[in-house]
Amino acid sequence: MKKIEIYKRLYKDYTKKYLDKIILSALLSILVAGSTSAIAWLLDPAIKKLFIEKDQSLIVIIPLFIIVAFTTKGLSLYFAKATMISVGEEIKKKLQFDMVNTLIKTDTQIIDKKHSGKFISNLTYDVTHITNLLSNAILTLFKDSLTLIGLLTVMFLQNWKLALISIVMIPLASISAKTLGKRIGKVTTEAQEKSGHLTTYLVELFKNHKLIKIFQKENLEVNKADEYLAELKDKNKKIQTVFVRLSPIMETLTGIMIAVLIFYSGKLMAKGEVDINNFFSFLAAMMLAYQPVRSLSTLNMIINSGLSAASRILPVIDQKNKIKNSESAKPLEIKVAGINFNNVNFSYEENEGPTLQSINLKFEGGKMTSLVGHSGSGKSTILNLIPRFYDAKSGDIIIDNQSIYGSTIESLRNQISMVSQETTLFDDTIKNNIKYGRQEATDEEVFKVAKLSYCDEFINNLPNKFDTLIGENGVRLSGGEKQRLSIARAMMKQSSIILLDEATSSLDSETESKIQDALKILTKNKTTIVIAHRLSTILNSNNIYVIDKGKIIDNGNHETLIGKSDLYKNFYEKQIQK
C-alpha cells in the first residue's frame, strides 16, 4: 500500500470518529505553546527590572506570572496527553478487534495457511506502533510545532539576527531524522518477523512440554529459545540504536549553535545592539526550543514505524473470504439430510495434484456411512467439503436436492456437528463447553446430554462439578473425558448431520466402549459420516466407501467388501485377525 492510501485508511476507519478529541488536544497544545513562549518572554523584563535596574515594584508580579505560566503549561500538557492516551487506547482496541474479528470470520482454508505467531505479533507489536503514530505522533506534531513557532516568534522579536542563526539547526536536524526514519521502518519490519517467530515457538513450548520432557530435549529447546531471543534482541537493539543515533547529532548541533550564538552576541553587545537581559532571555527561549526540535526530529522515525506496521496489518484486516454466500443463496431445508457428491474434484493448491478426483458418493439420510482408506487418501477432505470449510474445484454437493453452494452457509453449518480425534475445548467451565453447542440451553438440558454422553460419570467427581474450569484445551481432563465432552456438545446442537473424524482413535477399549455408546445416541436417526481407523467401530455401517489416492475404488457393507475389495480386506485382516 502507498503511504497516502495508508493515511487515508487510518483516518477514515480509526481516527475520524475521535476528531473532536484530537481538536481539543490541539487547542490544549496552543496553551502549552503560549505558556512556554510566555516563560521565555518574561525572562527579559525580569532580568532587566529586577537585576539590572533593581526595580522592586515587580518583584512579586513577575515571579507570580512565571508560576502561572508554568502551571498553565503543566495542566494543559497533562490534559492534552490524557486525551490522546484515551484516543490511542480506543484506536488500539479497534485495530485489535478488527484483526480478531477477521481471524474468527475468515475461511478455514486461509487460516490453515496462517502463521499464528506472526498474527499475534501483528496484534501486539504492530498495533502498538500504529497507536504511537495516531496518538503520540499527532500530539507531538501539534504541541511541539506550535511551541517551536511560539518560541521562534519570541526569539525574532528579541533579536532577528540571532534568531536567524539559531534557526539553521532545524533543517539540519530534519535531514538527519529523515535519513534515520527510513532505516527505522526497515528494522521494525525485521523485528516484527522475529517477534512472530518467537511467539510461535512459545506456543509450541506450551503445547509440546510433555514431549520435550520425555525425550529429554530441555537443553536443545533452551538453545533454540536463546537463538530466537538473540535474534529479536539484535533487531530491537538496532531499533533503539537508530533512535539513539539522533542524540549525538542533536547535541553537537546544539553545541555549535550556542557557541556561534555566544560569539555573535558578544559582537552585537560590543556594538550596543544587544543588552545582557536580551541575551539571557534569548538563550532561555533557544534552550526551551531544544525539546520540541528534538521531539519533532524523532517524529519521522515514529511515522515510518507506524506506516510499516500499518502496511502489514491492514492487508490482514482486509482479508477477503473466498467461501461466501451466492447472491441467490437460500436457507437449506432439511427433510432426511441425504447427501450426494456429484463428480467432485478438489486440490488444496492450484499447482498441486488433485486431492480428490471425480468423487461420486451417496450418504443416505438418517443412516451411517463410513470412509476407509490410507492416511492422505482424501477422507478428511471429503468431510471438510460438506460444511464448506473448503469449496470443491468442480462438481456439486447436494443435500436433499439442494446444492450446498446455493444454500446459505449459516443454514448449512447449522445442520452439521463434528467430533474429531483432536478434541477442541475452551478454557472455561464444563457447563459452558457443553452449552457451546447451543448457548440458550437450560441447565436441565446440559445435565441431560451430559448423562447421555456418559460425562456425568466423571463430572460428578470433579470439585466444582459442572462449574469446574477445565484449563486450556481441557488439560485437566483425560482423552476419553474430553472426547465425551465433545460428544455432549454435539448432542446439544441437535444437528441433522454428524461428521465423525477418527472420534474413537487412540482410546483404550473400556473408554472406547463408553464413547461408542454415546455415539450411538448422538447418531441415532442422523445422517452420519464416519472416518475410522479401527474397522471394528464401523462394521455395522449401512455403507462403506473405500478410498485410495483421492478416488473411490469400492463400496458396500462389510460382508460385501471383504469379498471384493483387496484394500479393505487387508485393513480388516491386519486389525481384526492379528
N, C-alpha and C positions, 0 to 999 in steps of 0.2 A: 504493500500500500504506500502511496505517496504521502509526504508529510502533510500537505494541505488536506488530503482526504481523511487522515487520522485526526487532525484538528477539528474538522467539521463533524466527524462522527462523535468524538469525545464531547464536543459542545452540545450537539443535538440530543444525545442519549444520556449523558451523565452530568453535564454542567448547567444546562439551560434552566432546569427547574429550581436551581439554587441561585439564580441570578440576583434576587433581592438580597440575599445574604452576602454575596460577593460585592455588590454595590455598597452595602453597609460597611464591609471591610475596607473598601476603597475610601469611603468617607472618613472612617476612623484613621486611615493611613494619612489623610490630609492633616488631621490633628497631630499625628506623630511628627510629620514633616514640619508643620508650623511651629510646634513647641520646640523641636530640635533647632530649627533656624532661629527661634526667639532666644534660646540659650546662648547661641553664638553671638547674636546681635547685642544682647545685654552686657556682654563682657566689655565692649568698647566704652560705654558710659560708666560702667562700674569701675574700671581701671582709671579712667580719666578723672571722674568726680571724686572717688574715694581715696585713690592712692597718689595721684599726681596733684590734683587741686586741693586734696584733703577736705572736701566738702562733706560735712556731716549731716546735711539735710536729707540725703538719700540713703543713709546708712541702713535703714530698716526697709525702705520701699524696694530697693534693687534686690537684696537677698530674698525678700518675700516673692517678688516676681520670678526669680530663678527657681524657688521652691515650687511655685505654681506651675511653671513651665515643665519642670521635671516630673511632677505629679501627673500633669495632663498627658505627657508623653507615656509614662508608665501605664496609666489606666487605659489610654487609647490603644496602646500596643497589646495589652492584656486582652481587651475585648475583641480586637481585630484577630489576634491569634486564636482565641477561643471560638470565634465564629468560623474561621477557616478550618479549625480542627473538626468541628461539627460537620462542616461540608465534606471534608476529606473522608471522615468515617462513613458518612452516608454514601458517598461515591464508592468507597471500598466495598461496602455491603452490596451495593447494586451490581458492581462488577463481579463479585464472588457469587452472588445469586444467579446472575445471567450465565456464568460458567457452569455452576452446578445444575441449573435448570436445563442447559443444553446437554450436559452429561446424562441426566436422567431420561430425557426425551429422545436422545439420539438413537439411531439404528444400532442394533446389536452387531451387525457386520462392521460398523465403523468403530464401535467400542473395542471389538476384538483386535483391531489394529493399533489401538491407542497405547501409548506409553504412560502407565499410571503415575510413575514418579515425575515425569515431565509435566503432567497435568497438575499434580499437587504443587509442584514448583511454580507453575503459572499462577495457581490460585493464591499463593502466598508471596513469593519472591517478586513476581512481575507486577502483581496488583499493588504492592507497596510502592514501587517506582512510579506507577501511573498516578497513584494517590498523591505522591510528592509533587508530581507535575501539575495536578489540578487543584492543589490546595496550597502547599508551601511555595511553589514557584509563582503562583498568582499573587499571593500576599507579598512575597519578596519583590515582585515586579512593581506592585503598587507602592508599597511602603518605602522601599529603597530608592526607587526612581523619583518619587515626589520629594523625599528627604534630600536627595542629591541636588535636585533642582532648586529647592529652597536654600540650601547651604551655598550653592554656586551663586545664587542671587545675592545673598549676604556678602559673599566674597567680592563680587563685582561692584557692589555698592560701596564697599570699603576701599578697594583699590583695583581697578580693572586691569592694570598692568600685571600685578601679582596673580590675579585670577587667571589670566591667560597662560601664565607659566604653569600654574597648578593643574589646569585642565588637560594638559598634554598627557598626563598619566592614564587618563580614562580610555582613549583609543588603544594605547599600548596594552593595557590590561585586557581589553576586549579581544584583541588579536590573539593573545596568549590563551585566553579562555576558549575561544572558538576552536583553536587547534586541539586543545586538550578535550573539548567536548566531543569531537568526532571519535577520538580514541576511547572515551568512556563508553560510548554506545556499543562499540565492538566488544569491549571487555565484558560489559554486563550481559551481553548475549551469551558469551562463552561461560560466564559464571552461572547463568540460569541453567544451561545444559548440564553442567557439573552438579548443580543442586538437584536437578531431576534424577540424575544417576544415583546420587546418594540416597534420595528419598525412596527410590525403587529398591535399593539394596536393604534399607532399613525395614521396609515392608516384608521383604523376603526373609530377613533375620527372624522377625516375629513368627512368620508362617512356618519356617523350617527349623525352629530352635531344637526340637527333639532330634531331628535328623543330624544336626551338627553335633549334638552330644553323643549319639550312638556311634557315629563314625569318627568321633574324637578329632574334629576338624576346627576346634576353637582357635588354634594358632593360625591356621590358614585364613579363617574368617577375620581374625584380628588384623592380619596383614592386609587383607582386602580392604577392610574398613580404613586402615591407615592410608592406603593408596587413594581411596575416594576422598577422604578428608584433606589429604595433602594437595590433591588437585583443586579442590574447592578453595582451600586456603590460599593457594597460589593466585587463583583468579581474583578472590576478594582482596588479596594483598595488592594486586595490580590496580584494582579499582581505587583503593584508598591511596595508593601511591600517586595515581593520576590527580586525585583531589589535592593531595599534599604538595604536589609539584607547584601549585599556584602560589603557595606561601612564600618561598624564597623570591619568586618573581615580584610579588606584591611588595614584600619588604624592601627589596632592592629599589624598586620604582619609588616607593615612599621615601627612602633614604636620600635618593638622588634629588627628589622634588624638594625635600626640606633643606638640603644643602644649597640647592640653587636658590630657593626662597630666601634663606638667610643671607646668602651672598648679595642677591639683588636688592633685598630690603635694606641691607647696610648701605648700598649705593644710594637708594632713594632717600634714606634718613639723612645722609650727608647733604643731600640737595634740599632737604626740608619738605619732601613730598609725602613722607610717611611719618606719623607720630608713633611713639612706643606703644600707646594704647591701641592704635590701629593694627600694629604688627601682631601683638598678642591676641587680639580679637580675631584677626585674620587667621593666625596659626591655629587657634581653637576651632574655628569653622572648618579649616582644612583637615584637622585631625578627626573631627566629627564626621567628615565626609569619607574618611578611610573605610569605615564599616560598610556603608551602603555600596561603595565601589567594590569592595571585596565580595559582598554578597551577590551583587549583580554580575561579577566576573565568574562566579560559580554557577550562575543561573543556566548558562548554556549547557553545562555538563548535566545538570538535573533534567533539563528539557530533552537532551539526547537520550538519557537513560529511560525517561518516561516514554518517549516515542518508540524506542527499540522494544520496550516491554509491550506497548500497545500493538505494535506490528505482529507480535507473537500471540497476544490474547484475542484480539478482535476476530481473526480467522477461526479461532476455536469457538467463540460465541456465535459466529455466522455459519457454523457448520450446518449444511442443509441435508435433511433426510432424503434418501432415495426411496425408501419404503413409505408410502403415504397413500391416503385415500384418493381414488379417482374422482373426477368431478361428478360422476353419476353414481357413486357408491351408495348402496342401500344397506340397512341393517340386515344381518344374517338371521334368517328364520329357521330354527331347528325343529325338525319333526322326529326323525330317527337317528340323525347325525351320521349318515353313511358318507364315507369319504372315498373319492376316486382320484387317482393320479393318471392323467391322460398325456402320455408321451412327454414326460417331464425331463428336461435336461438342465444340468447345473454345473457350474465351476466357480470356485472361490475367487480366482483371478483370471483376467482376460487372457493372459499369456500362458496360463497353466492348462494342462489337460483336463478333460471333463471328470468331475467327481461322480455325477450321475448321468447315465446315458439311456435315453428312450425308456424311462421308467413308467410302467403301467401297473397300477396297484388298485385293489379294491378292499377297503376296510368296511366290513358290514356293520351297519348301525346296531348298537346295543350288544355287540359281541367282541370277543378278544381276538386280535390278530398279532402275530409275533414276527419279528425280523431277526434272522440269523445270518451270521457271516463273520469273516475275519475282521480284525481291527483295521479300520481305514477303508472298509468296503463301501461305506456310504450310509450306514444305518442311522446314525445320529443326524446326518444331514437331512434325511427324509423327515425325521421328527421336527427339525428346525424350520423346515419349509411350511409346515402346517400352520403354525401361529404367525407366519411371515416374519420370523427373525431374519430370514433371507428370502429373496424372491427368485423363483426359477428363471433361467435364461430364456427358456421357451417351454411350451406346453401349458397345461392348465391343471389346477387342483379344484375339485368340485365337492361341495358339501351339500347334500340334499338338493341336488340340481342347481346350486348357486355357486358361481365361481368365487373363490375367496378374494380374487383381485377386483371383483365388482362389489364386494361387501365392505362395510366399514371395518377398519382394523379393531376398533373398540368392541364392536359386537362379536367379531370373530374370536378375539382373545378372551372375551367374557365367557365363552363356551368351552374353554380349554384349561385344564390343570396339568401340571407336570411334576413328577417325582423322579429325581435323578440320583445317581451314585454319589455325586458331590453335593451333599445336602447344604443348602444355604439358609442360615438362620441369622437373626439380628441380635445385637447386644441389648436385649430387652427382657421382659418377663415372659414366662411360659405362656400366660394368657394372651399377651399381645402378639406373640409369634403365631399362635393359632388363629387369632382374630385377623391376622394379616390377609387371610383368605376372604374375609367378609367383615369389614370394620364395624358394621351396625349389629353384629351378632350379640345376643344376650349371653350372660354368664351361664345360664342353663344350657344354651346351645353349645357353648365351649365345653362344659362338663360332659355333655352327651357325646361329642365327637372324640373327646379325649378317652372316653370309655370304649367307644367303638374301635379306636385305633390302638388300644391297649397301652395308652400313655398314662392312664391313671395308676397303673402298677408302680411306676417309678415317681410320678409327680407327688403322690401322697407320702412318699418317703423323704421328699425334699423339705428343707427347713421352713420355707415360706409357701410351700405347695405351688399353686398357680401363679403366685406373685414372686416366685423365685427368679432372680436375674441369672441368665444362663451364660453370660460372658460373650466375648467376641466370637461369633460364628458357633455358639454353643459349646465352647471349650470345656465347660464343666460337665458335659453330658457324654455318654458313650456313643459309639457309632450307631448302634441299634436304637438308642433313645432319640437321637437326632433324626433318624430315619422315620421313626414313628410320629414324631412331631411334624415332620414334613408331610406325612400322610394325613394327619389330623388337619393340617392347614388346607390340603387339597380337598378333603371332605367338606370342610367349612365352605368352600367356594361353590359347591354343588354344581359342577360343570357337567356338560353332556359328553365331553371328550376327555379321556385320560391318557396322557403320554408317560410311559414308564421307561426310563433310560437306565438300565443296569441298577434298578432300585434295590435289589437284594444282593448285590455283589459284595464280596469281602465280609460277609457276616457269618457268624457261627450258626450251626444247624438249629439250635434252640431259638436264637433270636430270629433267624430267617423264618422259622415256622410261625412265630407270632406275627411277623411282618406280612407273611403270606396271608394269614387270616385277616389281617387289617386290610390288605389289598383286595381281598375277595369282597369285603364290604364296600370299599371305595369304588370298585369297578362294576358292581352288580348292575346289570341292565345299562351299562355305559359303553360307548364306543371306546375300546381300549387298544392301544398300540404299545406293544412291549418289545424292548430290546433287552435280551437276557444272555448273560454269559453262561449261566447254568441252565442247561436244557431241561433239567428236572422241574424248573419253575414254569415251563411253557408247554409241557406235554399235552395239556388239556385245551390248548388254544384251538379255536374254530378253524383257523387257517394260519399257516406258517410260510413266509416268503424267505427263500434262500438267496442271499445277495453276494455277489463276488465282483470286485473291481468296478463297482458302480452300475452293475447290471443285475436284473432279476434272472436267475438261472433255473429256478424251480419254485413250486408252491404246492401246498396241500396240507393235510393234517399229519400228525406224527407217523402214523402207520404207513401212510402213502409215501412219505419222504424217505422212510427207512428202506423202502423197496426200490426207489427210483433215483434218489439223489446221493451220489457218492460223497459229496462235500458234507451233507447233513449227517449221513451215516458215520462218516469219520469223526465228526464232532461228538456224536452220540456215543460211539464206542470208546473214545478217549475219556469221556466224563462219567458215563454210566457203568460200563462194563470193565473198568480197570480194577 
